[in-house]
Amino acid sequence: MIGHHRLRRVCPRTLRGRLALIALATSMLCIAVLTTVFNLALDRRLHTQADEVLRTRAEAVAATVDVRQDGRLTVREPAEDQALDAGVWIYEGGRAIEWPPNVPSALQRQADALAGHGTRFAETTSPSATRFYALPLAAGSEGAGSGGQVGTVVTSVSLDPYVSTADAALAGSIALSVVLMGGVYLLTRLVVRRALRPVGDMSAQAAEWSKAGVAERFGEGGRPAELVSLAANLDELLDRLAAVLRHEQRQAADISHELRTPLARITAETEWLARRPRTPAEQRASHEAIANAAATMGQICETLLSEARARTDRTPGRCDILALARELARRGTDLPPPVPAIEARGVPATAGVSAALAERILSPLLDNARRYAAHSVLIECAAMAGTVRVTVADDGPGVPEEFRDSLFEPGRRAAPGDGHDGAGLGLALARRLARAAGGDIVLATGGTGARFTVTLPAG
């Protein structure tokens, strides 16, 4: 846990810093690999060059040595033998007949160990880094031959210049690596800053819109392809939020509008009762009016809340729509006369909504049909491809032509003076519930009476 918190403190908080850190880590890995490979290759190349120098000098010295028939060696002195004498030993058998002056004893012992043992390389670190090469001299020929070894030419070279070169190259490559990593980090931050500038502009725009409440959108102009897609998704999200906000505002307005009528009636009846004494019959009538108004308010609130739950419910449930229609038809038989004949028929169909929600959708249509039917009401259920269709039809006067366009508007009634004390909210809320559940309610044209068709998703 402590390590995790430390890592969070080390990791930059900004996306620009994190991307720059990732680029820096990647470049560090690549530069480290390249630096290692370069220095290893350089070290190997320097060793190869040292071996070539040793081999060339040994061959040059061997060319000045004559091997007699009896195996004795004769050394011819070249015109310029100073270069050859530096770090050169000539052995006859195991005895040195030529050796460099003032040679340290450690180097002398290493050269003696190479005499008479064929072609070999060796190194010593004392008193300094030195590399040796032994070239055998064969009997019966000059220089290196194919007969038995009778002598050896040993050459040496100090490795200090090569080590210094390798160390200088290593130090230079490390310094160059540090400069490159710093440049990569700064360049990455600059590039990422420029790349993220449109995102910052979008964030600033959103902040300004949030303060001013302006219904602006990002659009698609002047942005990279990735940000165009982001802007489109944000615009779609803003559109949905705006639609939800408008819906909530409309719902609040509907509640305020629909509750105003029953609340005013309760207030009026209460004031009427309080002004002067009333007869028992008048009191009962006022109490019934107040109770009916309160029931209407409860129904309005419950219906609106059901609509809100239907919009947010992710598991709407299932119900047998034909069985529910028959139950609703049976309930209408105990109403005061005149009661029209109600018939529910069709095929069993399962709707993808709960029985309570389906009842709140169908009840306003059935109440409306009972109210205006002359003799009969017909409920027909049918199963379609992916949907369930319920038709509620009556043989009444139908919906007036001039009222069809505003039929589903909250608070609108075709005949306000018909003696019905409804709030004019039933059809509007029924359609809203159906649409929230993924269906709809429409008024069929033509024919006699009113004919409403409800579509709901199949369960």
SULVEN-V544684 format. One record per residue. PSI is psi in whole degrees, -180 to 180 (none if undefined). Layout:
BEGIN
<<PSI> <PSI>>
END
This chain:
BEGIN
<<-41> <-43> <-37> <-43> <-39> <-41> <-38> <-36> <-35> <-38> <131> <150> <-25> <152> <-36> <-45> <-38> <-42> <-40> <-38> <-39> <-43> <-39> <-45> <-42> <-44> <-36> <-44> <-47> <-44> <-38> <-43> <-46> <-41> <-43> <-46> <-42> <-46> <-35> <-43> <-40> <-43> <-42> <-39> <-40> <-40> <-39> <-43> <-42> <-41> <-38> <-40> <-45> <-45> <-42> <-44> <-40> <-41> <-37> <-41> <-41> <-29> <-18> <1> <128> <132> <117> <172> <-31> <5> <2> <153> <140> <126> <123> <134> <118> <168> <-40> <93> <5> <-41> <-33> <-30> <-26> <113> <35> <131> <142> <124> <138> <105> <-121> <9> <130> <126> <-14> <137> <156> <150> <152> <39> <137> <150> <-34> <-43> <-37> <-42> <-39> <-40> <-41> <-35> <-24> <-17> <132> <15> <27> <-166> <123> <154> <150> <159> <152> <150> <-1> <130> <-12> <166> <118> <140> <139> <154> <131> <125> <117> <148> <125> <153> <151> <7> <166> <141> <-153> <117> <-166> <0> <-166> <147> <125> <-15> <173> <138> <122> <127> <153> <155> <139> <135> <0> <-45> <-38> <-40> <-40> <-41> <-44> <-41> <-41> <-40> <-39> <-46> <-41> <-41> <-36> <-45> <-43> <-37> <-42> <-43> <-43> <-43> <-41> <-42> <-41> <-42> <-48> <-42> <-39> <-44> <-40> <-45> <-44> <-38> <-44> <-37> <-34> <0> <-41> <-33> <-42> <-39> <-41> <-40> <-42> <-40> <-45> <-39> <-41> <-42> <-37> <-38> <-43> <-17> <31> <136> <65> <164> <157> <-39> <-166> <-4> <140> <33> <155> <165> <-40> <-40> <-26> <-44> <-42> <-44> <-40> <-43> <-40> <-40> <-41> <-41> <-42> <-38> <-42> <-42> <-39> <-41> <-41> <-42> <-44> <-39> <-43> <-40> <-42> <-39> <-41> <-40> <-40> <-44> <-46> <-43> <-44> <-30> <-15> <-41> <-54> <-33> <-40> <-37> <-41> <-44> <-44> <-43> <-38> <-44> <-38> <-39> <-31> <-15> <-43> <162> <143> <155> <159> <-38> <-42> <-39> <-44> <-41> <-42> <-41> <-42> <-40> <-41> <-43> <-43> <-41> <-41> <-40> <-39> <-42> <-42> <-41> <-42> <-48> <-43> <-38> <-44> <-40> <-35> <-39> <-39> <-41> <-34> <-32> <-28> <-8> <124> <-16> <84> <-16> <-173> <157> <155> <108> <-33> <-43> <-39> <-41> <-40> <-36> <-42> <-37> <-38> <-35> <-26> <-8> <-19> <14> <158> <150> <160> <136> <121> <157> <129> <126> <132> <124> <172> <-157> <149> <132> <137> <120> <148> <40> <160> <159> <-37> <-42> <-43> <-37> <-40> <-23> <-43> <-29> <-46> <-36> <-42> <-38> <-42> <-41> <-42> <-37> <-38> <-3> <145> <-48> <-34> <157> <136> <128> <120> <132> <137> <148> <124> <-177> <102> <-2> <164> <132> <130> <127> <128> <114> <146> <167> <31> <-162> <-14> <180> <129> <143> <-39> <-12> <-6> <-38> <-28> <18> <-40> <14> <136> <139> <1> <135> <141> <-37> <87> <-26> <24> <6> <-6> <131> <24> <162> <-2> <24> <-13> <-55> <-40> <-44> <-33> <-45> <-41> <-41> <-43> <-44> <-36> <-30> <0> <14> <-151> <167> <130> <156> <121> <143> <155> <164> <-178> <155> <-173> <139> <108> <137> <124> <128> <133> <152> <144> <148> <none>>
END
